[in-house]
Amino acid sequence: MLESLLFFIVLLTSSLTSAVGLGGGLILIGILPNFLPPLSVIPAHAFTQLSSNASRAWLNLDVINWRWLGQFTIGSSIALVCLWPLLNQISGEHFPLFIALYLLTSQWLPDFDNRFRMLNNVFLIGFVQTGMGFFVGATGPLAMGFFNRRGLQRDALIANTAAFMVISHITKIIVFSRLSSEVLAVWPSVLAMVIAAIIGSWLGMKFRRKINEHHFTVMLKWLLSALAFHILGRYFGLY
């Protein structure tokens, strides 16, 4: 029953991200703490989103900027080396708190996106996006401002964001390999989500031109906020 439910959820979130370029990973990271043990949330999310982003990038290989991807990979690798010691000291039980706070600040903090406009250097984008991802899971939207300022069309924007996230999720899998037993304990759920993510990437591409982005953005903001408050309620034992 759990695997079927997660399959359906990921199918929707992956389809949405493939169609409009963002939102699915954020929704999923907000939902997973309700179904999986805290320590398994971010690595399970990483495996799922790696499949989703890799399949989305593969379907649009012709519009990926490989020079940018190489620079992003270097920045991500530096983040991995610098933050690894710190991550080993953090208890996984606090990850839901990080996730909830990130969801709320990303949606409601004034000029949140503007605070990252200095990220015009792809090396720095790789470092910040991957570094934040170790704690909050889903940081794909951070690179979108960079792509928007360079006038990328929707297909190129979605494909390059996906390619960047492939690197970020690979680094997370490396970091959280120490929690392999936690992921193995929920492997049927992870497998169901991986399959759904790949199918969703294909479906979303088919509907990419049919979704009203403004309506989706408004609904996404309120949905993510509701998920964040739900996570905080559970984290602080309110229910």
Buried (B, 14 or more C-beta within 10 A) or exposed (E): EEBEEBBEBBBBBBBBBBBBBBBBBBBBBBBBBEBBBBBBBBBBBBBBBBBBBBBBBBBBEEBBBEEBBEBBBBBBBBBBEEBEEEBEEEEBEEBBBBBBBBBBEBBEEEEEEEEBEEBEEBBBBBBBBBBBBBBBBBBBBBBBBBBEEEEBEEBBBBBBBBBBBBBBBBBBBEBBEEBEEBBEBBEEBBBBBBBBBBBBBBBBBEEBEEEEBEEBEEEBBEBBBEBBBBBBEBBEEEE
